[in-house]
Amino acid sequence: MSAVAAAETAPALQASGSSFYLGMRILPKGQRDAMYAIYAFCREVDDIADSPGPREGRIEALNAWRADIEALYRGEVRPRTAALAPHVAPFRLPKQSFVDMIDGMEMDVLDTIRAPDWHTLDLYCDRVASSVGRLSARIFGLTDGEADQLAHHLGRALQLTNILRDIDEDAEIGRLYLPREGLERAGIGSRDPTPVLADANLAKVCAEVAERARRHYAEADSVMSRQPRRLVRAPRIMAAAYRSVLERTMKRGFAPPRARVSTGKLRVLAAVLRYGFA
């Protein structure tokens, strides 16, 4: 296999393990390849942030990605950006969105996030989720303004859903993304994940996060309702699958022990059948 063919194939292989693979598969080839490349980039920088290595080494690795992205937008294609390069100009992919994603990963590396205030949490959601949405929505064919609006709301909705779904996994590595203001309103004084997750009032904090996520899903629905259906098939599938995760997580509740709620490929397939061929 040639180096070019390998660069094109690797992102698809990485994406094949994602619960959204079925959703990406319905896209036309050009869009599909672009989404695979975006997904592969996100996986790589996320793996750097979550690796057990020293902070200094992880920051250096993220800065290496910054340099590669800067070079890409100067017209210099390096090996790691070979899969991204063909899609930057055709889909008007903004450099800042790649930088924002790296900045979000850096937030996880620079300090162990524990009970951020809502402003910081919203910034984190923008960087690690809405940044991807700003890239993805342009690939789907939305205009820049509509792409940014959809990314703002759907990215935050998905990330807040992730936070509620993954509270136990995050706590295992010392992280707590629940908002400080919500903890205070619930009368939870600790910022240590272990006692917070054992507190009887945990559900009150999670209900506040869930309500904000629902508002973002509703705003995303409003943006998508204004678009031609063919442009928003993929984001509708993502929204439907993750909205299901949110509601099943809230129905399960937060009393320990908590069984993790998965996206589930069958649920994604159901969303594909509902929205993918409309």
VOGU-3710 file (C-alpha; in Angstrom, 3 decimals, decimal comma):
1> msavaaaeta> 0,000/0,000/0,000  1,357/3,451/-0,899  1,955/6,113/1,758  -0,918/8,164/0,350  -3,310/5,202/0,417  -2,254/4,394/3,974  -2,895/7,978/5,057  -6,379/7,808/3,546  -7,228/4,400/5,011  -6,012/4,881/8,592
11> palqasgssf> -8,706/7,416/9,613  -11,467/5,101/8,375  -10,048/2,248/10,412  -9,927/4,441/13,524  -13,501/5,592/12,993  -14,764/2,029/12,512  -14,689/1,497/16,270  -16,882/4,523/16,933  -20,566/4,265/17,752  -21,066/6,981/15,105
21> ylgmrilpkg> -19,443/4,922/12,345  -22,847/3,986/10,926  -23,821/7,646/10,915  -20,671/8,616/9,033  -21,118/5,792/6,555  -24,277/7,345/5,128  -22,398/10,439/3,961  -21,217/10,887/0,365  -17,617/9,722/-0,053  -16,011/13,170/0,036
31> qrdamyaiya> -17,816/14,135/3,219  -17,277/10,694/4,720  -13,511/10,814/4,147  -13,352/14,301/5,634  -15,253/13,177/8,729  -12,968/10,157/9,146  -9,971/12,493/9,044  -11,506/14,834/11,631  -12,385/11,886/13,852  -8,837/10,515/13,627
41> fcrevddiad> -7,369/13,903/14,578  -9,686/14,156/17,580  -8,837/10,640/18,715  -5,125/11,331/18,550  -5,160/14,545/20,578  -7,643/13,047/23,057  -5,366/10,036/23,540  -2,496/12,413/24,310  -4,551/14,209/26,974  -5,689/10,964/28,597
51> spgpregrie> -2,359/9,155/28,493  -0,669/8,413/31,845  2,603/10,078/30,882  4,150/13,170/32,514  2,317/16,458/31,934  5,380/18,008/30,292  5,547/15,259/27,694  1,855/15,517/26,895  2,034/19,301/26,522  4,990/18,831/24,179
61> alnawradie> 2,982/16,322/22,136  0,026/18,714/21,891  2,354/21,539/20,858  3,735/19,294/18,133  0,194/18,980/16,804  -0,165/22,784/16,953  2,950/23,090/14,825  1,619/20,544/12,330  -1,709/22,391/12,018  0,071/25,740/11,569
71> alyrgevrpr> 2,237/24,167/8,880  -0,824/22,687/7,155  -2,418/26,119/6,821  0,857/27,474/5,409  0,642/24,836/2,701  3,123/22,368/4,221  1,581/18,911/4,561  3,297/16,807/7,202  2,687/13,050/7,636  0,154/13,454/10,450
81> taalaphvap> -1,909/15,990/8,519  -1,890/14,122/5,200  -5,439/12,831/5,736  -6,725/16,292/6,673  -5,016/18,203/3,878  -7,385/17,367/0,976  -10,421/18,598/2,918  -9,313/21,953/4,336  -10,013/24,111/1,277  -13,056/22,319/-0,209
91> frlpkqsfvd> -14,951/22,417/3,106  -13,584/25,784/4,360  -12,327/24,162/7,565  -11,221/26,912/9,955  -7,762/26,535/11,474  -9,009/27,958/14,774  -11,311/24,992/15,325  -8,361/22,604/15,240  -6,495/24,916/17,629  -9,544/25,085/19,909
101> midgmemdvl> -9,645/21,287/20,150  -5,966/21,183/21,109  -6,591/23,952/23,670  -9,393/21,869/25,182  -7,146/18,856/25,498  -4,537/21,097/27,112  -7,078/22,096/29,773  -7,232/18,443/30,829  -3,446/18,183/30,902  -2,468/21,430/32,638
111> dtirapdwht> -4,617/20,782/35,677  -6,911/18,049/36,940  -10,347/19,546/36,352  -12,469/19,426/39,481  -15,791/21,239/39,819  -15,170/24,086/37,349  -17,518/27,061/37,423  -20,106/27,146/34,638  -18,093/29,668/32,611  -15,035/27,400/32,593
121> ldlycdrvas> -17,124/24,311/31,925  -18,824/26,029/28,989  -15,431/27,040/27,586  -14,245/23,441/27,948  -17,351/22,140/26,127  -16,790/24,674/23,356  -13,184/23,634/22,880  -13,518/19,853/23,042  -16,942/19,443/21,404  -18,289/22,517/19,633
131> svgrlsarif> -14,925/22,940/17,890  -15,509/19,553/16,233  -19,024/20,659/15,367  -17,727/23,772/13,617  -15,633/21,525/11,395  -18,287/18,851/10,928  -21,168/21,188/10,077  -19,135/22,757/7,287  -18,421/19,281/5,940  -22,168/18,581/6,007
141> gltdgeadql> -22,698/21,679/3,840  -24,129/24,274/6,214  -23,284/27,934/5,742  -20,711/29,326/8,162  -23,246/31,113/10,375  -25,612/28,164/10,627  -22,685/25,765/11,060  -21,432/27,746/14,046  -24,892/27,942/15,628  -25,463/24,205/15,280
151> ahhlgralql> -21,978/23,465/16,607  -22,491/25,764/19,588  -25,611/23,960/20,764  -25,159/20,367/19,636  -21,537/20,249/20,757  -22,460/21,396/24,240  -25,435/19,034/24,404  -23,270/16,043/23,483  -20,462/16,972/25,856  -22,766/17,565/28,837
161> tnilrdided> -24,325/14,176/28,092  -20,843/12,657/28,117  -20,102/14,279/31,466  -23,174/12,718/33,068  -22,567/9,336/31,438  -18,888/9,202/32,368  -18,825/10,594/35,918  -17,480/7,356/37,386  -14,790/6,857/34,727  -13,693/10,484/35,122
171> aeigrlylpr> -13,583/10,140/38,911  -11,228/7,176/38,566  -8,622/9,509/37,076  -9,385/12,303/39,541  -11,608/14,431/37,321  -14,947/16,006/38,222  -16,670/18,041/35,526  -19,873/18,810/37,461  -20,296/22,588/37,881  -19,230/24,216/41,138
181> egleragigs> -22,405/26,307/41,341  -24,582/23,201/41,104  -22,624/21,468/43,841  -23,010/24,499/46,098  -26,762/24,699/45,465  -27,055/21,009/46,332  -25,147/21,556/49,572  -22,133/19,515/48,487  -19,010/21,167/49,861  -16,352/18,731/48,634
191> rdptpvlada> -14,547/18,978/45,303  -13,051/15,507/45,657  -14,758/13,183/43,122  -15,093/10,238/45,536  -17,244/11,896/48,243  -19,146/13,934/45,649  -20,203/10,812/43,754  -21,295/9,164/46,999  -23,345/12,173/48,153  -27,103/11,693/48,397
201> nlakvcaeva> -27,630/15,046/46,638  -25,608/14,152/43,557  -28,771/13,698/41,497  -29,715/17,357/42,048  -26,494/18,533/40,438  -26,870/16,091/37,574  -30,458/17,220/36,969  -29,205/20,784/36,492  -26,609/19,634/33,957  -29,209/17,493/32,164
211> erarrhyaea> -31,623/20,404/31,900  -28,972/22,573/30,288  -28,152/19,754/27,874  -31,837/19,447/26,945  -32,006/23,172/26,184  -29,006/22,838/23,893  -30,584/19,831/22,137  -33,744/21,900/21,589  -31,746/24,818/20,149  -29,839/22,414/17,897
221> dsvmsrqprr> -33,169/20,977/16,699  -34,287/24,502/15,855  -31,184/25,133/13,752  -31,528/21,778/11,967  -35,206/22,372/11,244  -34,196/25,345/9,066  -31,817/23,263/6,934  -32,475/20,994/3,953  -32,894/17,520/5,413  -30,030/16,078/3,351
231> lvraprimaa> -27,563/18,455/5,066  -28,455/17,487/8,610  -28,925/13,712/8,440  -25,669/12,993/10,269  -26,119/15,547/13,084  -29,722/14,400/13,574  -28,425/10,847/14,038  -25,836/12,064/16,562  -28,435/14,092/18,438  -30,951/11,232/18,547
241> ayrsvlertm> -28,403/8,691/19,774  -26,978/10,913/22,486  -30,312/12,299/23,589  -31,261/8,677/24,246  -28,103/8,272/26,347  -29,019/11,370/28,353  -32,563/10,252/29,088  -31,559/6,690/29,937  -28,842/8,023/32,241  -31,340/10,249/34,045
251> krgfapprar> -33,861/7,406/34,272  -31,198/5,123/35,765  -30,425/7,717/38,410  -27,200/8,384/40,286  -27,445/6,212/43,377  -24,496/3,790/43,463  -23,769/1,365/42,006  -24,261/3,012/38,621  -24,238/0,862/35,488  -22,730/2,794/32,592
261> vstgklrvla> -25,210/3,719/29,864  -23,799/3,087/26,402  -24,678/4,720/23,114  -25,363/1,310/21,642  -24,902/0,494/17,974  -28,481/-0,703/17,677  -29,736/2,680/18,852  -27,456/4,429/16,381  -28,740/2,102/13,663  -32,311/3,018/14,624
271> avlrygfa> -31,407/6,685/14,282  -29,788/5,987/10,911  -32,959/4,285/9,707  -35,083/7,157/10,976  -33,037/10,099/9,718  -30,532/8,684/7,250  -32,883/8,015/4,410  -35,503/10,714/4,861
//
